[in-house]
Amino acid sequence: MNTTSNPPVTVERFVVLCRSFPSIAARLTQTHSGGLPTVLMEIASGARGGAGAVGAARFLMHVWNGQPFDMRQAWSVWDDKHRRAFKNWAADPWFV
């Protein structure tokens, strides 16, 4: 792992990771009073978004606070853009 190339883990860095998943980025452009974790929890619960968005939100919640994440399930429903976002993170993983 090359930690010297990565900036410190910050909320801003986490938001950049969130925006790298197209289904999440689309929802972050909307106004939400509860903030980012609330939006992700809503999506992860299946209340909003399709299967790709749910998988992305569950992955992001895993990075944020260690919630369970099923990689095989998410990978099976993600399109190439979602898979690329995950691969970019996995090349040098970090957690909040």
Secondary structure by P-SEA (a helix, b strand, c coil): ccccccccccaaaaaaaaaccaaaaaaaaccccccaaaaaaaaaacccccaaaaaaaaaaaaaaccccccaaaaaacccaaaaaaaaaaacccccc
